[in-house]
Amino acid sequence: MQWYEESLGLKVTGYWPHENPNYAHFEFDKGATFSIIEHDEFPSRGRFNFKVENVDAFWEEIKHKVEVVEELFNTPYGSRKFTY
């Protein structure tokens, strides 16, 4: 995480799990966000996280238009998300 902060000027705003993180969430000064995850599946299918105003409404809008990997749920770290 240090490289992303020092080289790219990103601010680490979260990571998981706390004892041995393989996921990190970053923010740019102007509000854009970026997340990365280290995963056993290689090559990884990758993951891009998007923050939206109303995730429930967005879920209802697209759940029948995409291949859903994870349905909408609450995470233990306080966010609400789905994966497609």
Buried (B, 14 or more C-beta within 10 A) or exposed (E): EEEBEEEEEBEBEBBBEEEEBEBBBBBEEEEEBBBBBEEEEEEEEEEEBEEEEEBEEBBEEEEEEEEBEEEBEEEEEEEEBBBE
